[in-house]
Amino acid sequence: MRISREDVEKVAELANLELSEAELEMYRTQIDEILEYIGKLNELDTTGVEPMAQVLADEESADATLREDDIVRCDVAAEILEQAPDREASYFRVPKVIER
């Protein structure tokens, strides 16, 4: 699969990036290589291969590797808001950063 220069320009525009000519070509080449590799992976016969929900092979190794989830309160919002130069209620007021 080939990706066009226009495709890269469109993605850069959506990400609000300004790319030089050299960067456009470099990223086009890199994305093209990634898509080519994905195309090769799509050619593999995965008939009979069960999808994995976890990257761990079995329950035994999962129990030895994973930790229990513990809920820990993190009440720092008031302290942080005290340091904000411009706040309204429980929100930071920030300048607009996206202009088109």
Contacts in CASP RR format, 6 or more apart in sequence:
PFRMAT RR
TARGET T0000
AUTHOR 0000-0000-0000
METHOD contacts of the structure
MODEL  1
MRISREDVEKVAELANLELSEAELEMYRTQIDEILEYIGKLNELDTTGVE
PMAQVLADEESADATLREDDIVRCDVAAEILEQAPDREASYFRVPKVIER
1 32 0 8 1.000
1 35 0 8 1.000
1 36 0 8 1.000
1 39 0 8 1.000
2 32 0 8 1.000
3 28 0 8 1.000
3 31 0 8 1.000
3 32 0 8 1.000
3 35 0 8 1.000
4 28 0 8 1.000
5 24 0 8 1.000
5 25 0 8 1.000
5 28 0 8 1.000
7 28 0 8 1.000
8 19 0 8 1.000
8 24 0 8 1.000
8 27 0 8 1.000
8 28 0 8 1.000
8 31 0 8 1.000
9 19 0 8 1.000
9 24 0 8 1.000
12 18 0 8 1.000
12 19 0 8 1.000
12 24 0 8 1.000
12 27 0 8 1.000
16 98 0 8 1.000
19 27 0 8 1.000
54 62 0 8 1.000
56 62 0 8 1.000
56 65 0 8 1.000
56 66 0 8 1.000
77 90 0 8 1.000
81 87 0 8 1.000
81 90 0 8 1.000
81 92 0 8 1.000
84 92 0 8 1.000
84 93 0 8 1.000
86 92 0 8 1.000
86 93 0 8 1.000
86 94 0 8 1.000
87 93 0 8 1.000
END
